[in-house]
Amino acid sequence: MSASSTVVGRPRAARIAPKPPCSVVAAAAAAAASAVTCRRPTIAFAAGRPRRRNAAVVAAGAGSPSAPTEPAFTSLIPETLEELDSDEELQQLHARIQQEGQAALTREEQQRRQRSLDRLGVAPFGQVLKASGVSPLVRRPTAVFQLNIGLYCNQACRHCHVESSPKRTEMMSQEVAERCVHLMERAAAAASSSSSSSGTGSSGKLIVDLTGGAPELTPQFRQGYLVREARRLGHEVIDRCNLTVLLEPGQEDLAAFLADHSVRVVASLPCYSAENVDSQRGGGVFRRSIAGLQALNAVGYGQPGSGLSLDLVYNPGGVFLAPPQAKLEPVYKQELADNFGITFNSLLCLNNMPIKRWADHLVKEGKLEEYMALLVDSFNPAAAEGVMCRDTISVGWDGRLYDCDFNQQLELGLTTPGLRTVFDVESLEELTGQRIAVDSHCFGCTAGAGSSCQGATS
């Protein structure tokens, strides 16, 4: 069967059954529909609802009087660097980047995905959308202004589509940050004008989504410029937090800073067991993540009536799709509350995108074609209708514009010539109606319940 003759994917009988995610058997009825299981945590922390106490004390590992006192945490960066330096494959990758350049490796990655789809007899993503009756992928008015303000991170997760680590030094300049604030000002003014003329009182403000790397470790975040200015203009601010950053030296007041500015925290926690988290994110990360969550709870995050939103992000640890959020969220809430006294608002379930480190891992395991087949066989037109690129604009640390964060990492820019950076537009309204750039990795956002930075899309 040729690549051009097949549109949606292989016959249903050839589907690959997704493995169950994270393991604790839920109620019998739920388990029959979707086995959501995860090993119980083995690390001892104080149980029960945390008292409202100083976040720095919590981050240092203080438990209840009956629990053993945890030693203060030191920086995770030396451990991450040691792991990076001992990883022979990663060293070879860095050598190739220096010799051939990142663009060459990105092209090679794209070609591997396309070869997998060709062998499966699958048409290009754009043709699949059209044949499925999905609305044309064009940009709607921008609702989410996502800024990747730096690639520096204290972790080096194996699924990271940004390939962040302590060795990445790219960070957003003051000039680019000021231009982003200018666009926020224009958006706020347009929203105010629209609200006044319509008399609806609708805010129409942006969601300013700050990501990285660990965005908190960049000057533009830590000095508060982007956060303060966005909040001054009335925009909602999201901090994409890896949790362990709260325990880094110099970040003792980070939880309080976030609370003072009513920043919504969206935090990565791919499971509620140490084994699963540490295998994906690095040794000791689970223990630090729990302490980070306790620090956020201590200043009010995730607590009823506080107005401080704390959402967690799950992503699979293997070659399977994220489960339904509605099934996994109550399991997360019970496990974290019972074992660590942690509360949070919502769980967002995201699929792993077949790019960068996750793509490298799939190639190493010989499972890239299997994963691409799973994504294609799980294509969901309803999820495609809600993909985030329709109303999100992604800005790189260097000011370049993209339709989404995944396109950004693949250097797949906007389709309109002349609109390359934040300096090429005077208003985000200029981007409305543009055709969205797509490629084979986009099947990751349309599989199952769909996947976006805001969670499921259907």
C-alpha positions as CSV (number, residue, x, y, z in Angstrom):
1,M,0.0,0.0,0.0
2,S,1.6,3.3,-1.0
3,A,1.9,6.3,1.3
4,S,-0.5,8.2,-0.8
5,S,-3.2,5.6,-1.0
6,T,-3.9,5.2,2.7
7,V,-5.2,8.1,4.7
8,V,-5.9,7.4,8.3
9,G,-3.8,4.4,9.2
10,R,-3.6,0.7,9.3
11,P,-6.6,-1.7,9.7
12,R,-8.1,-1.7,13.2
13,A,-7.0,-5.4,13.7
14,A,-3.4,-4.3,13.6
15,R,-3.7,-1.8,16.4
16,I,-1.2,-2.1,19.2
17,A,-2.8,-2.4,22.6
18,P,-1.5,0.3,24.9
19,K,0.1,-0.9,28.1
20,P,-1.5,0.3,31.3
21,P,0.2,3.4,32.9
22,C,1.3,4.1,36.4
23,S,0.1,1.1,38.7
24,V,-2.3,0.9,41.8
25,V,-5.3,-1.0,40.9
26,A,-8.3,1.4,41.0
27,A,-11.9,0.3,41.7
28,A,-12.9,-2.9,40.0
29,A,-15.2,-1.2,37.5
30,A,-12.6,1.5,36.6
31,A,-9.8,-1.1,36.3
32,A,-11.8,-3.1,33.8
33,A,-12.1,-0.2,31.5
34,S,-8.6,1.2,32.0
35,A,-6.1,-0.3,34.4
36,V,-4.5,2.7,36.1
37,T,-1.8,1.2,38.2
38,C,1.3,2.4,39.9
39,R,3.5,1.1,42.7
40,R,2.9,2.6,46.1
41,P,5.6,5.0,47.3
42,T,8.3,3.6,49.5
43,I,9.7,6.9,50.8
44,A,8.7,7.9,54.3
45,F,7.3,11.4,54.6
46,A,4.8,12.9,57.1
47,A,1.3,11.9,56.2
48,G,-1.9,14.0,56.7
49,R,-2.9,17.5,55.5
50,P,0.1,19.8,55.8
51,R,-0.1,22.7,58.2
52,R,0.4,26.2,56.7
53,R,4.0,26.6,57.6
54,N,7.1,28.3,56.2
55,A,7.8,27.0,52.7
56,A,11.6,27.0,53.2
57,V,11.2,24.7,56.2
58,V,9.0,22.3,54.3
59,A,11.4,22.3,51.3
60,A,14.2,21.4,53.7
61,G,12.4,18.2,54.3
62,A,10.8,18.8,57.8
63,G,8.2,16.3,58.6
64,S,5.9,15.8,61.5
65,P,7.4,15.4,65.1
66,S,6.9,11.7,64.8
67,A,8.6,11.3,61.5
68,P,12.4,11.3,61.0
69,T,13.8,14.7,60.1
70,E,15.0,14.8,56.5
71,P,18.4,16.5,55.8
72,A,18.3,19.8,54.0
73,F,18.4,19.5,50.2
74,T,21.4,20.6,48.2
75,S,21.5,21.6,44.6
76,L,20.5,18.9,42.1
77,I,22.7,20.3,39.4
78,P,26.0,18.5,40.3
79,E,24.1,15.2,40.3
80,T,22.5,15.9,37.0
81,L,25.9,16.9,35.5
82,E,27.5,13.7,36.8
83,E,24.7,11.6,35.2
84,L,25.1,13.5,31.9
85,D,28.9,13.1,31.9
86,S,28.6,9.3,32.6
87,D,26.1,8.8,29.8
88,E,28.1,7.6,26.8
89,E,25.3,7.9,24.3
90,L,24.6,11.5,25.4
91,Q,28.3,12.3,25.0
92,Q,28.2,10.9,21.5
93,L,25.1,13.0,20.7
94,H,26.7,16.2,22.0
95,A,29.7,15.5,19.8
96,R,27.5,15.1,16.8
97,I,25.7,18.3,17.5
98,Q,29.1,20.1,17.6
99,Q,30.3,18.5,14.4
100,E,27.1,18.5,12.3
101,G,24.9,21.1,14.0
102,Q,21.5,20.7,15.6
103,A,19.6,21.4,12.4
104,A,21.1,18.3,10.7
105,L,20.1,16.1,13.6
106,T,16.6,17.5,13.6
107,R,16.3,16.7,9.9
108,E,17.5,13.1,10.5
109,E,14.9,12.7,13.2
110,Q,12.1,13.9,11.0
111,Q,13.3,11.6,8.2
112,R,13.1,8.6,10.6
113,R,9.6,9.4,11.6
114,Q,8.6,9.8,8.0
115,R,10.2,6.5,7.0
116,S,8.2,4.8,9.8
117,L,5.0,6.3,8.5
118,D,5.9,5.3,4.9
119,R,6.4,1.7,6.0
120,L,3.0,1.8,7.7
121,G,1.4,3.2,4.5
122,V,0.2,6.3,6.3
123,A,-0.5,9.6,4.5
124,P,0.9,12.9,5.6
125,F,-0.7,14.5,8.7
126,G,-2.4,17.3,6.7
127,Q,-4.0,14.7,4.4
128,V,-5.3,12.7,7.3
129,L,-6.9,15.8,8.8
130,K,-8.6,16.7,5.5
131,A,-9.9,13.1,4.9
132,S,-11.3,13.0,8.4
133,G,-13.3,16.1,8.0
134,V,-11.4,18.1,10.6
135,S,-11.7,21.9,10.4
136,P,-8.7,23.5,8.5
137,L,-5.8,24.2,10.8
138,V,-5.7,28.0,10.8
139,R,-4.9,30.3,13.7
140,R,-7.7,31.6,15.8
141,P,-7.3,34.8,18.0
142,T,-4.4,34.1,20.3
143,A,-5.5,33.0,23.8
144,V,-2.2,31.5,25.0
145,F,1.1,33.4,24.8
146,Q,3.7,30.7,25.6
147,L,7.2,31.9,26.2
148,N,10.1,29.5,26.4
149,I,12.4,31.8,28.3
150,G,15.5,29.6,28.5
151,L,16.8,26.0,28.1
152,Y,18.8,25.9,31.3
153,C,17.5,23.3,33.8
154,N,18.6,21.5,36.9
155,Q,17.3,18.2,35.5
156,A,17.8,16.3,32.2
157,C,14.7,14.1,31.8
158,R,14.8,11.3,29.3
159,H,11.5,12.3,27.7
160,C,12.3,16.0,27.4
161,H,11.3,17.4,24.0
162,V,13.3,20.6,24.7
163,E,16.6,18.7,25.6
164,S,17.1,20.9,28.6
165,S,19.9,20.4,31.1
166,P,22.4,22.4,33.2
167,K,24.6,22.4,30.1
168,R,22.1,24.5,28.1
169,T,22.9,28.2,28.5
170,E,20.4,29.7,26.0
171,M,18.2,32.3,27.8
172,M,15.8,35.1,26.8
173,S,17.4,38.5,26.6
174,Q,16.0,41.7,28.1
175,E,15.3,43.0,24.7
176,V,13.2,40.0,23.7
177,A,11.4,40.1,27.0
178,E,10.5,43.7,26.6
179,R,9.1,43.1,23.2
180,C,7.0,40.3,24.6
181,V,5.7,42.7,27.2
182,H,4.9,45.1,24.4
183,L,2.7,42.5,22.7
184,M,1.1,41.8,26.1
185,E,0.3,45.5,26.4
186,R,-1.3,45.6,22.9
187,A,-3.4,42.5,23.8
188,A,-4.5,44.0,27.1
189,A,-5.5,47.3,25.3
190,A,-7.4,45.4,22.6
191,A,-9.2,43.4,25.2
192,S,-10.1,46.5,27.2
193,S,-11.4,48.3,24.1
194,S,-13.5,45.2,23.0
195,S,-15.0,44.8,26.5
196,S,-16.0,48.5,26.6
197,S,-17.6,48.6,23.2
198,S,-19.5,45.4,23.6
199,G,-20.6,46.1,27.2
200,T,-20.1,42.3,28.0
201,G,-17.5,42.8,30.6
202,S,-15.5,39.9,29.0
203,S,-11.8,40.2,29.9
204,G,-10.3,38.6,26.7
205,K,-6.9,38.6,28.4
206,L,-4.1,36.3,27.6
207,I,-2.8,33.3,29.4
208,V,1.0,34.0,29.6
209,D,2.5,30.5,29.8
210,L,6.2,30.6,31.0
211,T,8.2,27.5,30.2
212,G,11.8,26.3,29.7
213,G,14.0,24.5,30.8
214,A,13.4,25.5,34.3
215,P,12.0,29.0,33.7
216,E,12.5,30.0,37.3
217,L,16.3,29.8,36.9
218,T,16.4,32.5,34.2
219,P,16.9,36.2,35.0
220,Q,13.7,37.3,33.3
221,F,11.7,35.1,35.6
222,R,13.6,35.2,38.8
223,Q,13.9,39.0,38.8
224,G,10.2,39.0,38.3
225,Y,10.0,41.2,35.1
226,L,7.8,39.0,32.9
227,V,5.7,37.7,35.8
228,R,5.2,41.2,37.3
229,E,4.4,42.9,34.0
230,A,2.0,40.2,32.8
231,R,0.1,40.4,36.1
232,R,0.1,44.2,36.0
233,L,-1.6,44.0,32.7
234,G,-4.2,41.6,34.0
235,H,-3.1,38.5,32.2
236,E,-3.1,35.1,33.8
237,V,0.4,33.6,34.3
238,I,1.4,29.9,34.3
239,D,4.7,28.7,35.6
240,R,5.6,25.3,34.1
241,C,7.5,24.0,37.2
242,N,9.6,20.8,37.6
243,L,9.1,21.1,41.4
244,T,12.8,20.3,42.2
245,V,13.7,23.9,41.3
246,L,11.9,25.0,44.6
247,L,14.8,23.3,46.5
248,E,17.7,24.9,44.6
249,P,19.9,27.3,46.5
250,G,18.6,30.9,46.1
251,Q,15.0,29.7,45.4
252,E,13.9,29.5,49.1
253,D,11.3,32.3,48.5
254,L,10.1,31.0,45.1
255,A,6.9,29.5,46.4
256,A,6.0,32.7,48.2
257,F,6.9,34.8,45.1
258,L,4.5,32.7,43.0
259,A,1.8,32.9,45.6
260,D,2.2,36.7,45.9
261,H,1.6,37.1,42.2
262,S,-1.2,34.6,42.0
263,V,0.7,32.5,39.4
264,R,-0.9,29.3,38.4
265,V,1.6,26.4,38.9
266,V,1.6,23.5,36.4
267,A,4.0,21.0,37.8
268,S,5.5,17.8,36.3
269,L,4.9,14.6,38.3
270,P,4.8,11.6,35.9
271,C,3.8,9.2,38.6
272,Y,3.2,9.0,42.4
273,S,5.9,6.3,42.9
274,A,9.6,7.0,43.3
275,E,10.7,4.2,41.0
276,N,8.7,5.5,38.0
277,V,9.6,9.1,38.5
278,D,13.3,8.6,39.1
279,S,13.7,6.3,36.1
280,Q,12.2,9.1,33.9
281,R,13.6,12.2,35.5
282,G,16.7,11.2,37.4
283,G,17.8,9.8,40.7
284,G,16.3,11.4,43.8
285,V,13.9,13.6,41.8
286,F,10.7,12.0,43.3
287,R,11.8,12.8,46.9
288,R,12.6,16.4,45.9
289,S,9.3,16.7,44.0
290,I,7.3,15.7,47.0
291,A,9.1,18.3,49.1
292,G,8.4,20.9,46.4
293,L,4.7,20.1,46.4
294,Q,4.6,20.3,50.2
295,A,6.3,23.7,50.0
296,L,3.6,24.9,47.5
297,N,0.8,23.5,49.7
298,A,2.4,25.4,52.7
299,V,1.8,28.7,51.0
300,G,-1.7,27.8,50.0
301,Y,-1.3,26.2,46.6
302,G,-3.9,23.5,45.9
303,Q,-5.8,24.3,49.1
304,P,-9.6,24.8,49.0
305,G,-10.5,28.5,48.9
306,S,-7.0,29.8,48.4
307,G,-7.4,30.8,44.8
308,L,-3.9,29.4,44.1
309,S,-4.1,26.7,41.4
310,L,-1.7,23.8,41.5
311,D,-2.1,21.3,38.6
312,L,0.0,18.3,38.0
313,V,1.2,16.8,34.7
314,Y,1.3,13.1,34.0
315,N,3.1,11.7,31.0
316,P,3.6,7.9,30.2
317,G,6.8,6.1,31.1
318,G,6.7,3.8,28.1
319,V,5.3,3.1,24.7
320,F,1.6,3.8,25.5
321,L,-0.8,6.7,25.5
322,A,-1.8,8.8,28.5
323,P,-5.0,7.4,30.1
324,P,-8.2,9.4,30.5
325,Q,-7.6,12.3,33.0
326,A,-10.9,11.6,34.8
327,K,-9.7,8.0,35.7
328,L,-6.2,8.8,36.8
329,E,-6.8,12.1,38.7
330,P,-8.7,10.6,41.6
331,V,-6.0,7.9,42.0
332,Y,-3.3,10.6,42.1
333,K,-5.2,12.6,44.6
334,Q,-5.8,9.7,47.0
335,E,-2.2,8.4,46.8
336,L,-0.6,11.9,47.3
337,A,-3.0,12.8,50.1
338,D,-2.7,9.5,51.9
339,N,1.0,9.1,51.7
340,F,2.3,12.7,51.8
341,G,-0.6,15.0,52.8
342,I,-0.5,16.7,49.5
343,T,-3.5,18.3,47.8
344,F,-3.7,19.7,44.2
345,N,-6.4,21.0,41.9
346,S,-6.3,19.0,38.6
347,L,-4.3,16.4,36.7
348,L,-3.3,17.0,33.1
349,C,-2.5,13.9,31.0
350,L,-0.1,14.4,28.1
351,N,1.2,12.0,25.5
352,N,5.0,11.9,24.9
353,M,5.9,13.6,21.6
354,P,8.1,11.5,19.3
355,I,10.8,14.2,19.1
356,K,14.2,14.9,20.6
357,R,15.1,12.8,23.6
358,W,12.0,10.6,23.5
359,A,12.5,10.0,19.8
360,D,16.2,9.0,20.5
361,H,15.0,6.6,23.3
362,L,12.5,5.0,20.9
363,V,15.2,4.6,18.2
364,K,17.5,3.0,20.8
365,E,14.8,0.6,21.9
366,G,13.8,-0.2,18.3
367,K,10.3,1.1,19.0
368,L,9.9,4.2,16.9
369,E,7.7,2.5,14.3
370,E,5.7,0.8,17.0
371,Y,5.0,4.2,18.7
372,M,4.2,6.0,15.5
373,A,1.8,3.1,14.7
374,L,0.1,3.6,18.0
375,L,-0.3,7.3,17.5
376,V,-1.7,6.9,14.0
377,D,-4.1,4.0,15.0
378,S,-5.3,6.2,17.9
379,F,-6.0,9.3,15.7
380,N,-9.1,11.1,17.0
381,P,-10.8,13.7,14.9
382,A,-12.4,15.3,17.9
383,A,-9.0,15.7,19.5
384,A,-7.7,17.3,16.3
385,E,-10.5,19.9,16.5
386,G,-9.1,21.1,19.9
387,V,-5.4,21.1,19.3
388,M,-3.6,23.9,21.1
389,C,-1.9,25.4,18.1
390,R,-5.2,26.9,17.0
391,D,-5.1,29.5,19.7
392,T,-1.5,29.4,21.0
393,I,1.6,31.2,19.9
394,S,5.0,30.0,21.0
395,V,8.0,32.3,21.4
396,G,11.5,30.9,21.6
397,W,14.2,32.2,24.0
398,D,15.6,34.1,20.9
399,G,12.2,35.7,20.1
400,R,11.3,33.5,17.1
401,L,7.7,32.6,16.6
402,Y,6.1,29.2,16.3
403,D,2.7,27.6,16.3
404,C,3.5,25.4,19.3
405,D,6.4,24.5,21.6
406,F,7.0,21.2,19.7
407,N,7.3,23.0,16.4
408,Q,9.7,25.4,18.2
409,Q,12.0,22.5,19.1
410,L,12.0,21.3,15.5
411,E,12.6,24.8,14.2
412,L,9.4,24.6,12.2
413,G,8.5,28.3,12.0
414,L,5.3,30.1,11.0
415,T,4.0,29.5,7.5
416,T,3.7,33.2,6.6
417,P,6.9,34.7,5.1
418,G,8.2,37.8,6.9
419,L,6.7,36.8,10.3
420,R,9.6,35.2,12.0
421,T,10.1,36.9,15.4
422,V,8.3,39.0,17.9
423,F,9.9,42.1,16.3
424,D,8.0,41.3,13.0
425,V,4.6,41.9,14.5
426,E,3.0,44.8,16.2
427,S,0.1,42.9,17.6
428,L,-0.8,39.2,18.1
429,E,-4.0,39.9,16.1
430,E,-1.8,39.9,13.0
431,L,-1.4,36.1,13.4
432,T,-5.1,35.3,13.2
433,G,-6.1,33.3,10.1
434,Q,-2.6,32.0,9.3
435,R,-2.2,28.4,8.2
436,I,-0.6,26.3,10.9
437,A,2.6,24.4,10.1
438,V,2.3,20.6,10.6
439,D,4.5,17.5,10.3
440,S,4.5,13.8,11.3
441,H,5.1,14.5,15.0
442,C,1.6,16.2,15.1
443,F,0.0,12.7,15.4
444,G,1.1,12.9,19.1
445,C,-1.4,15.7,19.8
446,T,-4.3,13.9,18.1
447,A,-4.0,10.4,19.6
448,G,-6.5,9.1,22.1
449,A,-8.1,11.9,24.1
450,G,-5.7,14.4,22.6
451,S,-2.7,16.1,24.2
452,S,-1.8,19.7,24.7
453,C,0.0,21.8,27.3
454,Q,-3.5,22.3,28.8
455,G,-4.2,18.6,29.0
456,A,-6.6,16.5,26.9
457,T,-8.2,18.2,23.9
458,S,-11.4,16.1,23.5
